[in-house]
Amino acid sequence: MADTGDDLELKDISGSGLPEEDDPNAARTAADLQAVFDIPVHVSAVLGKANMQVSQLLKLGRGAVIELDRKVGEAIDIYVNNRLVARGEVVVVEDRLGVTMTEIIKGGRGG
């Protein structure tokens, strides 16, 4: 995975990084987040996009090719709940397609 250098750990918020009992911003652990682990999220990988008029769309038939805005080998966008969170590459996992994340997007709001 590519590192953008903007890694932020929850311990960085408290300043010293050392948990203190009275400090509400003390370092957190995975156990502190247990309540959100079972919340479902929608993940989508976008190969590319295209704009066309409805009349062009209606003319499409079996075997039609829609040209996307990406070049061969260019990273695809990975969204979680419609928020751009990463870029990656398409891979084959057994008999299915998958995505390998190559770059994490920090605080991005792609769309």
N, C-alpha and C positions, 0 to 999 in steps of 0.2 A: 504494500500500500504506500502511496506517495504521502509524505508528511508535509503539510503546509506550514509547519512551524507555529501554528496558532493553538496548539493543544492546551486545553484548559481543564484542569482537574478541579474537582469540588474543593479540595484542600486549599487551592490557590485563593479562594474567595475569603478565607478567614485570615489571611495575612501570614501568620506564622506557620500554618500548615499543621499545627499540632491541635488535636481536639481538646477542648475545654468543656467541662460539664455545663457551665453557664452560657457558653457561646452558641447561639442558634445557628451560626454559620460554620460550626466545627466540621472537620472532615467527615464525610459520609462513606459508608460502606455499601456493598451490594445488598446486604440484608436490610438496610434502610429503605431501599427501593422495592422491596418484595411486593408491596401492594400494587405496583404498576406492571409487574412482569406478565400478567395474564390478560392485559388489555390488547385487543386485536388492533392491528394497523394495516393499512392498504399499501402494498409495495408495488411499484410499477417501474419498468425499465423502458425508456423511450429510445427507439432506434433512430428516429428522425421525425421531421414534420413536413407537411406539404400544405399549401393553400390552393384551393381551386373553387371555381364557381359551381353552383348546383347543377347547371347545364352540363358541365364537364363531368361531374360525378355521375349523373344519370346516364352518360354515354359509356361508362366503364362496364366491361363485361369480363367473363372468365378469361384469364390469361393477361389481362391488362396490367401494365406496369406503372406504378406511381413513383415518380422520382422524389426522393427525400432530400432534405437540406444538409445531409451529412456525407462526408467522403468515406471511402473504404478505409477501414483501420482507425477511424476517428472514434473517440470515446463516446459511449452512450450515457444518457442521463438517468440517474436512479432517484426516484421520488418516493417518499414515505408520507402518506396522507397529503398528497399534492404539494409537498415541499421538497425542493431539490436538496438532497443530502449527500450525494456522491456521484462520481463518474466511474465507468468501468468498461469491461470488455465482455463480449458474448463468449461463452464456453459451452461445450457439450458435456453433460453429466448423464452417463448411461445413454438412455434414449430420449433425453429431454434437453432443452436449452436452459442455460443458467447464466449468471452474471458474476464476474469477479470484480470486486471493487478495487480500483487503482488510485482513487483520489477521494478524500473526504472533504466535503464542502462545509466550511464553518460559517454558521449564521446566514447562509444563503437563502434567498427567497425566489428561486428560479421560477420560470413559468412561461 
